Amino acid sequence: MTELWELSGTETAALIRKCEISCVDAAQACIDRMHAINPKLNAVVQDLSEPALERAKALDAQKDNRGEMHGVPVTVKVNIDQKGWANTNGVVAFKDMMSKGDAPVVQNLEAAGAVIIGRTNTPEFSMRATTVNDLHGRTFNPWNDWATSGGSSGGASSAVMGGMGALAHGNDIAGSLRYPAAAVGAATVKPGMGRTPAYNPSAPAERSILAQLMSVQGVITRDVEDVRLGMRALIQYNPHDPWMAPVPFDGPALDGPKKVGFTRHMPRRDMSPDMAAGLDAAIAALQDAGYVLEEVELPNFDAMIKDAEGCFFGDLLAHLTPAVREYGSDTVNKIFDSYFDYFTVYEGEALMQGLGRRSQHVRDYLLFLEKYPLVLTPFMPVSTQPWNRDAEDLDGMLDLIGSAVYVYSMNFLGLPAGNIGADFADGMPVPIQIIGKRFREDLILDACEAIEQRAGRMYDRLIADPNSLIAGV
């Protein structure tokens, strides 16, 4: 028998609309689950149980103007502002940085009727591919104790797969929605540039220009249907974000056959047999769903990757590194050292020229996507890494960040990209990535859903796995 905390957000909202359960019922079930499972996972680091139940009571009394997410329990990441709570960004020195107001993500989720039950963990400065810090500790992957939960939205991925809310907010500047979803077998789409609003009232200064171009807000969920539910709430226009474009979520149907380009090319690291098999499984699933698959070579890929890395790490060196050097742990400083030891870093005039060339790269890909509206790529060379791999040595950093060329490049280009488990091997999900045209997250999710329907939800495997970290809780 399905417990209330196991229901998807879509199912929860439907039952509340039909008055079969109350908002309080839904909130209490997820809060009870949070109190039972969070000691094992350490995903939620700020418990909002009391205000959540008060809000749920108020929503039950509200008879009109109910949003699509009315009564749905959710979590938000601890690196966005929520009035009255600390925006720690995983940094000890920021533990008392209280938020003066709500970020647009919080406003949009609550306007849609969501109930925020907790705030989830992030690594220091939200800049690791695993989620651990000296302030809140390590977040565990619900599958086992050795694997990373992903980063930087690892608290979000672990929370939602553990049943602590039906949807989890996260954000992504270089993979921070997709890494965590891939690590636990969840579903997500990294929105394209300008799709979801971003603004923190407590921020002492504006973000760097590249951070504004690359960073986006989104959701991690247990199935694709809930990604749609969350995204429709998040895309509501907010004038605090000057980059945001008020474009409807659902676009027109494609003319002609549904063409998908795919690539097996994986620079720097050989793709594992499991990942290769997962890519083949995704190809077969899409073909079975009526898509037309063609193997392609992505335009000017090596040159684009070089500029993406040079610009990103140049921007990181200039704008974030001084704070990391002052407030960061020895571990995060060591990881930053490895970034600058390995990657070519653009500075000064070279950075300005690289940012200029970005327009050519974006143009190349927009034109390419006119022919192939969707592109299927490997996500990473291997499906899952040990939780501290990026901190072990230079090779460890390369296994995570250095080989993630299909991941951070989509942030650099501002293109949407979805992630879904396409296969299952050695007790862990095998993820793939689907890239799409600007403002066509809906097409990406259609394709992800086709794969999900054939591969099955990875969550169903997790909850039935007697060896998982959450078995029997």
C-alpha positions as CSV (number, residue, x, y, z in Angstrom):
1,M,0.0,0.0,0.0
2,T,1.4,3.4,-1.1
3,E,2.2,5.7,1.8
4,L,1.2,9.4,1.4
5,W,4.9,10.4,1.4
6,E,5.5,8.1,-1.6
7,L,2.9,9.9,-3.8
8,S,4.2,12.1,-6.6
9,G,3.4,15.8,-6.5
10,T,1.0,15.3,-9.3
11,E,-0.9,12.5,-7.4
12,T,-0.8,14.5,-4.2
13,A,-2.3,17.6,-5.8
14,A,-5.0,15.5,-7.5
15,L,-6.1,13.9,-4.3
16,I,-6.2,17.2,-2.5
17,R,-8.3,18.7,-5.3
18,K,-10.8,15.8,-4.9
19,C,-10.8,16.3,-1.1
20,E,-9.6,12.7,-0.6
21,I,-6.7,13.9,1.5
22,S,-6.0,17.3,3.1
23,C,-2.9,19.6,2.8
24,V,-2.2,18.8,6.4
25,D,-2.3,15.1,5.7
26,A,0.2,15.4,2.9
27,A,2.5,17.7,4.8
28,Q,2.4,15.6,8.0
29,A,3.2,12.4,6.1
30,C,6.3,14.0,4.5
31,I,7.4,15.6,7.7
32,D,7.1,12.3,9.6
33,R,9.1,10.7,6.8
34,M,11.7,13.5,7.0
35,H,12.1,13.0,10.8
36,A,12.4,9.2,10.3
37,I,14.9,9.1,7.3
38,N,16.9,12.4,7.5
39,P,19.1,11.1,10.4
40,K,20.4,8.5,7.9
41,L,20.7,10.8,4.8
42,N,21.3,14.3,6.2
43,A,19.6,15.9,3.2
44,V,17.5,18.5,5.0
45,V,19.6,20.8,7.2
46,Q,16.9,23.4,8.1
47,D,13.7,21.8,9.4
48,L,10.6,23.9,8.5
49,S,8.0,21.5,10.0
50,E,6.2,24.0,12.2
51,P,5.7,26.8,9.6
52,A,4.9,24.1,7.0
53,L,2.0,22.7,9.1
54,E,0.7,26.2,9.7
55,R,0.7,26.9,6.0
56,A,-0.9,23.6,5.2
57,K,-3.8,24.4,7.6
58,A,-4.2,27.8,5.9
59,L,-4.3,26.1,2.5
60,D,-6.9,23.7,3.6
61,A,-9.1,26.7,4.6
62,Q,-8.5,28.3,1.3
63,K,-11.3,27.4,-1.1
64,D,-10.6,29.7,-4.1
65,N,-7.5,30.5,-6.2
66,R,-5.8,27.2,-5.7
67,G,-2.6,26.7,-7.7
68,E,-1.5,23.5,-9.5
69,M,0.7,22.5,-6.5
70,H,-1.9,23.3,-3.8
71,G,-0.7,21.4,-0.7
72,V,2.2,19.6,-2.4
73,P,5.2,19.2,0.1
74,V,8.5,20.4,-1.3
75,T,12.0,21.3,-0.2
76,V,14.2,24.2,-1.3
77,K,18.0,24.4,-1.4
78,V,19.8,26.3,1.4
79,N,21.6,28.6,-1.1
80,I,18.5,30.6,-2.0
81,D,16.8,33.2,0.2
82,Q,13.8,32.4,2.3
83,K,12.8,35.0,4.7
84,G,13.7,34.3,8.3
85,W,16.2,31.5,7.4
86,A,19.9,31.5,6.9
87,N,21.3,31.3,3.4
88,T,24.5,29.5,4.4
89,N,25.6,28.3,0.9
90,G,27.3,25.5,2.9
91,V,29.9,27.8,4.5
92,V,30.6,28.0,8.2
93,A,31.2,31.8,8.0
94,F,27.7,32.3,6.5
95,K,25.8,30.3,9.1
96,D,24.0,33.5,10.4
97,M,23.4,35.2,7.1
98,M,19.7,35.6,7.5
99,S,17.5,36.2,4.4
100,K,15.7,39.6,4.2
101,G,13.1,38.3,1.8
102,D,12.1,35.4,-0.4
103,A,13.8,34.5,-3.7
104,P,11.5,34.3,-6.7
105,V,11.7,30.5,-6.5
106,V,10.2,30.5,-3.1
107,Q,7.5,33.1,-4.2
108,N,6.6,31.0,-7.3
109,L,6.4,27.7,-5.5
110,E,4.2,29.2,-2.8
111,A,2.1,31.0,-5.3
112,A,1.4,27.6,-6.9
113,G,0.4,26.3,-3.5
114,A,3.4,24.3,-2.5
115,V,4.3,23.7,1.2
116,I,8.0,24.0,2.0
117,I,8.9,21.5,4.7
118,G,12.7,21.9,4.8
119,R,15.9,23.4,3.3
120,T,18.4,21.1,1.7
121,N,22.2,20.8,1.9
122,T,24.8,22.0,-0.6
123,P,28.6,21.8,-0.6
124,E,30.7,24.8,0.3
125,F,29.9,27.7,-2.1
126,S,27.8,25.2,-4.0
127,M,30.9,24.3,-6.0
128,R,31.5,20.6,-5.7
129,A,30.1,17.5,-7.4
130,T,29.4,16.0,-4.1
131,T,27.5,17.4,-1.1
132,V,29.5,17.8,2.1
133,N,30.7,20.8,4.2
134,D,32.0,21.6,7.6
135,L,28.8,23.4,8.6
136,H,26.1,20.8,7.8
137,G,28.1,17.7,7.2
138,R,27.8,15.1,4.4
139,T,24.6,14.2,2.6
140,F,24.3,10.5,1.8
141,N,23.2,8.8,-1.4
142,P,20.0,6.8,-0.5
143,W,21.3,3.8,-2.5
144,N,24.4,3.2,-0.4
145,D,27.0,4.8,1.8
146,W,29.9,5.0,-0.6
147,A,28.5,6.8,-3.6
148,T,28.1,10.6,-4.0
149,S,24.7,12.1,-3.7
150,G,25.9,14.5,-6.4
151,G,26.5,18.2,-6.1
152,S,25.7,20.8,-5.6
153,S,22.0,20.0,-5.2
154,G,22.8,16.7,-3.5
155,G,20.6,17.5,-0.5
156,A,17.7,18.0,-2.9
157,S,18.3,14.7,-4.8
158,S,18.7,12.7,-1.6
159,A,15.6,14.3,0.0
160,V,13.2,13.7,-2.8
161,M,14.4,10.1,-3.4
162,G,14.1,9.5,0.4
163,G,10.5,10.7,0.4
164,M,11.1,14.1,2.1
165,G,8.8,16.0,-0.2
166,A,7.5,15.2,-3.7
167,L,9.7,17.8,-5.4
168,A,13.0,19.3,-4.5
169,H,14.3,22.7,-5.7
170,G,17.9,22.9,-6.9
171,N,20.0,25.1,-9.1
172,D,22.7,24.4,-11.8
173,I,25.7,26.5,-12.9
174,A,27.8,23.6,-14.2
175,G,25.7,20.5,-13.6
176,S,24.3,21.0,-10.1
177,L,20.8,19.7,-11.0
178,R,21.9,16.9,-13.3
179,Y,24.8,15.5,-11.3
180,P,22.6,14.8,-8.2
181,A,19.7,13.5,-10.3
182,A,22.1,11.2,-12.2
183,A,23.7,10.0,-8.9
184,V,20.4,8.9,-7.4
185,G,18.3,8.0,-10.5
186,A,16.0,11.0,-10.2
187,A,14.5,13.1,-13.1
188,T,15.4,16.7,-13.9
189,V,15.7,19.3,-16.6
190,K,18.3,22.1,-16.4
191,P,16.2,25.0,-17.8
192,G,17.7,27.2,-20.5
193,M,19.0,30.7,-19.9
194,G,16.2,33.1,-19.1
195,R,13.7,30.4,-18.3
196,T,13.4,30.7,-14.4
197,P,14.0,33.8,-12.3
198,A,17.0,34.1,-10.0
199,Y,17.5,36.7,-7.3
200,N,18.6,36.7,-3.7
201,P,17.6,39.8,-1.7
202,S,20.4,39.2,0.7
203,A,23.1,39.2,-1.9
204,P,25.7,41.9,-1.2
205,A,26.5,42.4,-4.9
206,E,25.3,41.2,-8.3
207,R,26.7,37.9,-9.6
208,S,29.4,37.9,-12.2
209,I,28.2,38.2,-15.8
210,L,29.0,34.5,-16.6
211,A,27.2,33.3,-13.5
212,Q,24.2,35.2,-14.7
213,L,24.4,33.6,-18.1
214,M,25.1,30.0,-16.8
215,S,23.2,29.6,-13.5
216,V,19.5,28.5,-13.5
217,Q,16.9,27.3,-11.0
218,G,15.0,24.0,-11.4
219,V,13.6,20.9,-9.7
220,I,14.6,17.3,-9.0
221,T,11.8,14.8,-8.8
222,R,11.1,11.1,-8.8
223,D,9.5,11.1,-12.2
224,V,9.2,13.2,-15.3
225,E,5.6,14.2,-14.8
226,D,6.6,16.1,-11.6
227,V,9.4,17.9,-13.3
228,R,6.7,19.4,-15.6
229,L,4.6,20.3,-12.5
230,G,7.5,22.1,-10.8
231,M,8.7,23.8,-13.9
232,R,5.3,25.3,-14.7
233,A,5.4,26.9,-11.3
234,L,9.0,28.1,-11.5
235,I,8.7,29.9,-14.9
236,Q,6.3,32.5,-13.6
237,Y,7.8,35.9,-14.5
238,N,9.6,38.0,-11.9
239,P,11.0,41.4,-12.8
240,H,13.9,41.0,-10.3
241,D,15.7,38.9,-12.9
242,P,16.6,41.1,-15.9
243,W,17.5,38.0,-18.0
244,M,14.1,36.3,-17.6
245,A,11.9,35.8,-20.7
246,P,8.2,35.3,-20.1
247,V,7.7,32.4,-22.5
248,P,4.9,29.7,-22.1
249,F,6.2,26.3,-21.0
250,D,4.4,24.2,-23.6
251,G,5.5,25.0,-27.2
252,P,4.0,23.9,-30.5
253,A,4.3,20.4,-31.9
254,L,7.3,19.7,-34.2
255,D,6.7,19.6,-37.9
256,G,7.6,16.3,-39.5
257,P,9.5,13.4,-37.8
258,K,10.8,13.8,-34.3
259,K,14.5,13.8,-35.0
260,V,17.1,13.1,-32.3
261,G,20.8,13.4,-33.0
262,F,23.0,11.2,-30.8
263,T,26.7,11.0,-30.1
264,R,28.8,8.3,-28.4
265,H,31.9,10.5,-28.4
266,M,33.4,10.9,-24.9
267,P,36.6,13.0,-24.6
268,R,39.3,12.5,-21.9
269,R,37.9,9.4,-20.3
270,D,36.7,6.2,-21.9
271,M,33.0,5.5,-21.4
272,S,32.3,2.5,-19.2
273,P,30.5,-0.5,-20.6
274,D,27.5,0.3,-18.3
275,M,27.3,3.9,-19.6
276,A,27.6,2.7,-23.2
277,A,24.8,0.2,-22.7
278,G,22.7,2.9,-21.0
279,L,23.1,5.1,-24.1
280,D,22.1,2.2,-26.3
281,A,19.1,1.6,-24.1
282,A,18.0,5.2,-24.5
283,I,18.4,5.0,-28.3
284,A,16.3,1.9,-28.4
285,A,13.6,3.4,-26.1
286,L,13.3,6.6,-28.2
287,Q,13.1,4.6,-31.4
288,D,10.4,2.4,-29.9
289,A,8.5,5.7,-29.0
290,G,8.6,6.8,-32.7
291,Y,11.7,9.1,-32.6
292,V,14.1,9.1,-35.6
293,L,17.7,8.7,-34.3
294,E,20.8,9.7,-36.3
295,E,24.4,9.7,-35.1
296,V,25.8,13.2,-35.3
297,E,29.0,15.2,-34.7
298,L,28.3,18.2,-32.6
299,P,29.5,21.5,-34.1
300,N,33.0,22.7,-33.3
301,F,32.8,20.8,-30.0
302,D,36.4,20.9,-29.0
303,A,36.7,24.6,-29.6
304,M,33.4,25.2,-27.7
305,I,34.6,23.1,-24.7
306,K,37.9,25.0,-24.6
307,D,36.1,28.4,-24.5
308,A,33.6,27.1,-22.0
309,E,36.3,26.0,-19.6
310,G,38.5,29.0,-20.1
311,C,35.7,31.4,-19.5
312,F,34.1,29.5,-16.6
313,F,37.3,29.0,-14.7
314,G,38.5,32.5,-15.5
315,D,35.3,33.9,-14.1
316,L,35.6,31.6,-11.1
317,L,39.2,32.8,-10.4
318,A,38.2,36.4,-10.5
319,H,34.9,36.4,-8.7
320,L,34.5,33.5,-6.4
321,T,38.0,32.3,-5.5
322,P,38.9,35.3,-3.2
323,A,35.9,34.3,-0.9
324,V,36.9,30.6,-1.1
325,R,40.5,31.5,-0.1
326,E,39.2,33.5,2.8
327,Y,36.3,31.3,4.1
328,G,36.7,27.9,2.5
329,S,38.0,24.7,4.0
330,D,41.3,23.2,3.2
331,T,39.4,20.6,1.1
332,V,37.6,23.0,-1.1
333,N,40.8,25.1,-1.6
334,K,42.6,22.0,-2.7
335,I,39.9,21.2,-5.2
336,F,40.1,24.8,-6.5
337,D,43.9,24.4,-6.8
338,S,43.3,21.3,-9.0
339,Y,40.9,23.3,-11.2
340,F,43.5,26.0,-11.9
341,D,46.4,23.4,-12.3
342,Y,44.5,21.5,-15.0
343,F,42.3,23.9,-17.0
344,T,43.4,26.7,-19.2
345,V,42.1,29.8,-17.5
346,Y,41.1,32.9,-19.5
347,E,42.0,36.2,-17.8
348,G,41.8,39.8,-18.9
349,E,41.6,40.3,-22.6
350,A,41.5,36.5,-23.2
351,L,38.4,36.3,-21.1
352,M,36.7,39.1,-22.9
353,Q,37.5,37.5,-26.3
354,G,36.2,34.1,-25.0
355,L,33.0,35.6,-23.9
356,G,32.7,37.2,-27.4
357,R,33.2,33.9,-29.1
358,R,30.4,32.4,-26.9
359,S,27.9,34.1,-29.3
360,Q,29.3,32.2,-32.2
361,H,29.2,28.9,-30.3
362,V,25.5,29.6,-29.3
363,R,24.7,30.4,-32.9
364,D,26.3,27.2,-34.1
365,Y,24.2,25.1,-31.7
366,L,20.9,27.0,-32.3
367,L,21.4,26.3,-36.0
368,F,22.2,22.7,-35.4
369,L,19.1,22.3,-33.2
370,E,17.0,23.5,-36.1
371,K,17.8,20.2,-37.8
372,Y,18.0,18.1,-34.7
373,P,15.6,19.6,-32.1
374,L,16.9,17.1,-29.5
375,V,20.3,15.7,-29.0
376,L,21.1,12.6,-26.9
377,T,24.5,12.5,-25.2
378,P,26.4,10.4,-22.6
379,F,26.2,12.1,-19.3
380,M,29.5,11.1,-17.8
381,P,32.1,8.4,-18.5
382,V,30.9,6.3,-15.5
383,S,27.5,6.2,-13.8
384,T,28.5,6.9,-10.2
385,Q,31.6,8.0,-8.3
386,P,32.7,7.5,-4.7
387,W,31.5,10.5,-2.6
388,N,34.9,12.1,-2.1
389,R,36.5,11.3,-5.4
390,D,37.0,14.9,-6.5
391,A,39.0,15.7,-3.4
392,E,41.4,12.7,-3.6
393,D,43.8,14.0,-6.3
394,L,43.9,15.6,-9.7
395,D,42.7,12.4,-11.4
396,G,39.7,12.4,-9.1
397,M,38.8,15.9,-10.1
398,L,39.1,14.9,-13.7
399,D,36.9,11.9,-13.2
400,L,34.1,14.3,-12.1
401,I,34.6,17.9,-13.4
402,G,37.2,17.4,-16.1
403,S,35.2,14.7,-17.9
404,A,31.9,16.4,-17.6
405,V,32.1,18.1,-21.0
406,Y,28.5,17.5,-22.0
407,V,27.4,18.8,-18.6
408,Y,28.9,22.3,-18.1
409,S,29.0,23.1,-21.8
410,M,25.2,23.3,-21.8
411,N,25.3,26.0,-19.1
412,F,27.9,27.9,-21.1
413,L,25.6,27.8,-24.2
414,G,22.5,28.5,-22.1
415,L,20.7,25.5,-23.6
416,P,18.2,23.3,-21.6
417,A,19.3,19.7,-20.9
418,G,17.4,16.9,-19.2
419,N,18.6,13.9,-17.2
420,I,16.9,10.5,-16.7
421,G,17.9,7.0,-15.8
422,A,17.9,4.9,-18.9
423,D,19.2,1.6,-17.5
424,F,20.3,-0.1,-14.3
425,A,23.6,-1.8,-13.6
426,D,25.6,-3.1,-10.6
427,G,23.0,-1.8,-8.2
428,M,23.0,1.8,-9.5
429,P,21.0,3.8,-12.1
430,V,22.7,4.6,-15.4
431,P,21.8,8.2,-16.6
432,I,21.8,9.9,-20.0
433,Q,21.3,13.5,-21.0
434,I,19.0,15.0,-23.6
435,I,19.7,18.6,-24.9
436,G,17.0,20.7,-26.6
437,K,16.2,23.9,-28.3
438,R,15.9,27.1,-26.3
439,F,12.6,27.3,-24.3
440,R,11.7,23.7,-25.3
441,E,12.2,22.0,-22.0
442,D,8.8,20.4,-22.8
443,L,10.3,18.5,-25.8
444,I,13.1,17.3,-23.6
445,L,10.7,16.0,-21.0
446,D,8.6,14.3,-23.7
447,A,11.7,12.3,-24.7
448,C,12.8,11.7,-21.1
449,E,9.3,10.4,-20.4
450,A,9.5,8.0,-23.3
451,I,12.7,6.6,-21.8
452,E,11.2,6.5,-18.3
453,Q,8.2,4.5,-19.5
454,R,10.4,1.8,-21.0
455,A,13.2,1.7,-18.4
456,G,11.0,2.2,-15.4
457,R,11.3,4.7,-12.6
458,M,14.6,4.3,-10.7
459,Y,12.8,5.3,-7.5
460,D,10.7,2.1,-7.7
461,R,13.9,0.0,-7.8
462,L,15.3,2.0,-4.9
463,I,12.4,1.6,-2.6
464,A,12.3,-2.2,-3.3
465,D,16.0,-2.7,-2.8
466,P,16.6,-4.4,0.5
467,N,20.3,-3.3,0.5
468,S,19.6,0.4,0.0
469,L,20.5,2.8,2.8
470,I,16.9,3.6,3.4
471,A,15.6,0.0,3.3
472,G,13.1,-0.7,6.1
473,V,12.9,2.9,7.4
